[in-house]
Amino acid sequence: MDEQFLSPIEVAEILQVKKNTVYEMIKRGDLKATKMGKQFRIARNDLYEYMGISPEAESAENIVICGQDQLLDVLCSLYNEQSDGKTQVYRSPMGSYSGLYRMYQNENYVATCHMWDGKTDTYNLSYIERMLPGEQVAVFHLLKRWQGLYVREGNPKNIQEFTDLTREDVRMINREKGSGIRIFIDEMCKKLEIDSDKLRGYEDEASSHMIAATNVLRGSADVAIGIEKVASQMQGLDFIPLKQESYDIVFRKKDLKRSEFQKLLNIIRSDEFKSEAETMSGYDVSEMGKQLW
């Protein structure tokens, strides 16, 4: 792949962040950049590295699944073990919103999402319809899982519900914009008419469930919101369930006419994949593979 460079504005559009955020990422050393004259330029491969995408994943033969759940790594492994080598499946750790946006902009992308609509109390379909205008898509259910509050063992501040995040003695850590958890937090604030300015720590963001949980464990935050599975893997954390969410996967219908995408769907619906998922705590996979749309 020839070296291609992007401007900070172009990177901001891809990552769905403000241009100033890109400059801050460069300053912190999170994102590699090259000074060309008076301007910064970011190599496309360095951006892929930051996003967790290998350059090979962008090949026309390969498929990229956007999402952060560890079960997607199992899905990729099962596919690649059965692959003839021509097509490989990669995972990019993008959040729900960013994954759908990326899917809309690019071929060979598949998105996963867990986006709660507070107005209808439903998951994903209303967002998919709005964010993929004109696209004929098929949506399949992967699993249900609980999201809730991460607190330190023993719950020293007696945090029991979402509204406790407004207390002056409680500091939270938020998730990045575009993640399903961030959407849930913002939708809950809207539904309960809570001003986000009243949430101490709202501006502090973690880029994954694990990082959010670690901040609580270390005491830099009193509470975070994430999925049950991560809390069960970390000694010293308690989990207080808030809502069971639906985690679904989105394909273009035209892609499902191609054998490599049909093979991916067949694996999702296979007993082997379901059995692998059942060994992982915190998942309800009773309706895995069911077509929702």
N, C-alpha and C positions, 0 to 999 in steps of 0.2 A: 504494500500500500504506500503510495507517494505521501510524503509529509505534507499535511495541510494544516493551515493555521486559522484560528478563529479570533475575532475581536471579543473583548469582554462583554459587549452588548449581545453578540451572537451566543456566547456561553450562557449569559443570563436568560435568554429566551429558551434555550434548551433545558436548563435546570429549573426554569420557572421561579427565578429569584430576581431581586433588584440588582442593577449594575454595581452599586456600591458594595453589595454582598460579595460579588465576584472579586472586587479589589481587596476586600478584607480577607477572603480565602487565599489570595495570592500573597498578601502581607504575612499571614500566619504560616505560610508554607504548606497549606493544605492542597493547593493547586499549583502545579508547575506552570511558569510563564517565562517568556523570552522578551527582553526589551528590544524593540525594533525602532530605532530613532527615539522618539519621545513616547511611543505607544507600546503597551503590552500586547503580546499575541500568545495565544494558547494553542499548542499543538493538539490536533484532534486526538491523537493516540494518548496524550496525557489526560485529556478530558475523559476518554474512555476508561483509563486507569482509575481516575477519581470516581467514576460512576460504576466501577466494577465490571466493565465490559471489556473483553479481550478484543483486539483488532480483528481476529479471525471470526468473531461472532458476527461481524458486519458483512461477511461474505454472503453473496446472493443465495448460496445453497443452505445456509445455516438458519436456525430459528433462535430467537431471543425471547425468553419468558421474563416479564417484569414482575418483581415481587420480592418480599423479604422473608416469607415463611420458609423454615428449614425443609419442609416437605417438598418444596420445589426442587431442592437439590437431589432428593430421592427420585423425583420424576425425571430429571435430566439424566441421572445415572442409568436408570432403567432404559431410557431411550437410547443412550449412547452405547450401552452394552449390546443392544440389538441392531445397532446401525451398521450399514455396509461401509461406513467411513466417508461417504459422500456428504451426508447431512449430519450435523451435530447440533445438539440443543444446549444453549447456555442460559444461565440466569443472571439478570441484572437486578441489583437490590434497590430498585426504584419503588417509591410509595405508590399508592393507588392512583392518585390524580396524575402524577408524572408518568406512570405507566400507560394510562389511557391516552395522554397527550402524545407520548412517544409512538404509540400504536397508530394514532391518527396521522402522524407525520411520516411514518416509515412502513415499508413492506417487511414481511417476515418477523413481525413483532406480535407477541401474544401478551395480553395484560391480565393480571389478577387484581382483585379489588375487594375491599371491605369498607364501603362508604355508606354511612348511615344518613338517611334523609329524615330529619327530625319532624318535618311537616307531615309526612305520611307514615312514619315509623316503619319504613322498609329499607332494604339494603340494595344498593348498586344500580338497579335497572333505571331509575330516573336519571342518575348521573351518566350512565352509558348512553342513554338516548340523547342527552344534551351535548355530551362531549365528543360523540362520534357522528355528527350530522351527515346524513346521506350515505352512511356506511351500513351495509347489510351485515349484521353480526349475529352470532349464536353465543348464548351464555349458558355455561354448565356449572353446576354446583360442585364444589370441592369438599367443604367441611363447615361445620359450625364449631365455634370456640368462644370461650368466655373472655371478655375484656373487663378489666376492673382496676382497682386501686392497689398499687404497690406501696406498702408501708414497712417500716422496720419491725422485726420480730417483737411481738407483744403489743404492737400498735401504741407506742408511748403517748401519742397525742390524740388517741381515741378518734381517729378519722374513720367515719362510717359511710358517708355518702358524698355525692358530687358537690353539694352545697357547702360542705366543710372546706372546700378549696378557697372559699371567700373569707375564712377566718384570718384575723391578723397574725395569729401565732403559727400559721401553716404556710410553708413555702413549697411550691410545686416545681417540677421541671416539665416543660412542654415537649411536644414532638415537632418535627419540621413540617412546614407547609407542604401540602400534597399528600401526606401520609393519612391513612384511614383513621388513625387515632387522633390526629390533629383535627380532622373533619368532625369526628365525634365530639371532641372537646368544644369546638366552636359552635356546633349545632346544639349542644346541651346549653351553652351560654345563651344562645339565641332563644331557645325554647323556654328556659327558666328566667329570661330577661335579666341575665347577669352581665354586668359590664366587665369585660376582660381586664380592664385596668385595675379591678379590685382583686385580681388573682396575683398574689405575690409569686414571682418567678415565671409569669406567663411568657415573658420575652426570652427566657433561657430555653434553648432547644437542644434536644438529643436526636440523633439521626437513626436510632434503632431502639427496639424494646430493651435490648440488653444494656445499652448505654444508659437509658433512662433508669432501669432497675439498679445499675451500679451506682448512679448518683444518689439514689435513696439509701442504698446499703452503706455508702461512705459518709452519709450525713450531710451532703451538700444540698440535699432537698429532703423534705419530709414525706413527699408523696409524688407519685407519677401514675400515669394510666398506661396500661399495656395488657398483653395477653397472659392468660393463666400459665401457659406452658413455660414461659421464661421464669416466672416466679418459682415454679416447682423445681427448677434447675439450680436455684441460688439459695444457699443456706443463709439464714438470717433475715429472710423476707417473709412477710405475710401477704396474702392476697385476699382482697374483698371484692367479690363479683358485682358488676354493675349491669351488664347486658350481654346476652349471647348474640354474637354476630355471625353473619353469613359471609363466607370467603368463597368467591366465585372466579371463574376463568372465562375470558372473552376471546373468541376467534372471529375473524372475518369469514363469512359464509363462502366466499370465493376461494379462500385458503383451504377450507375443508374439502374442496374438490381435488386437492393435491394429495398424493399418497403419503408424503412425509407428515403433513398435518393430521391426516386421518389416523395415521399410526400413533401420533401423540395422543389423540382423543381415545383411541382404543386402549392405550396403556392406562389412561386416567380411569377408564371403566373396567379395568382388569382386576381380577381377584388378587393378583400379586401386589399391585399398588395399594389396594385397599388394606391388605394384610400388613404391609409395611406401615401404613398410616395408623393402624390400630395399635401398633407397638409403641407409638408416641403418645405421651400423656396429654390430656386436655383437648382431645379432638372428638367430635361426633361425626362419623363418616357414614352414617346409615343411609344417606341419600347421595353419596358421592357419584358423580357422573350424570345426575338427573339434568335434563335440559330445562332451563328456566325461561328461555326466550329464543 
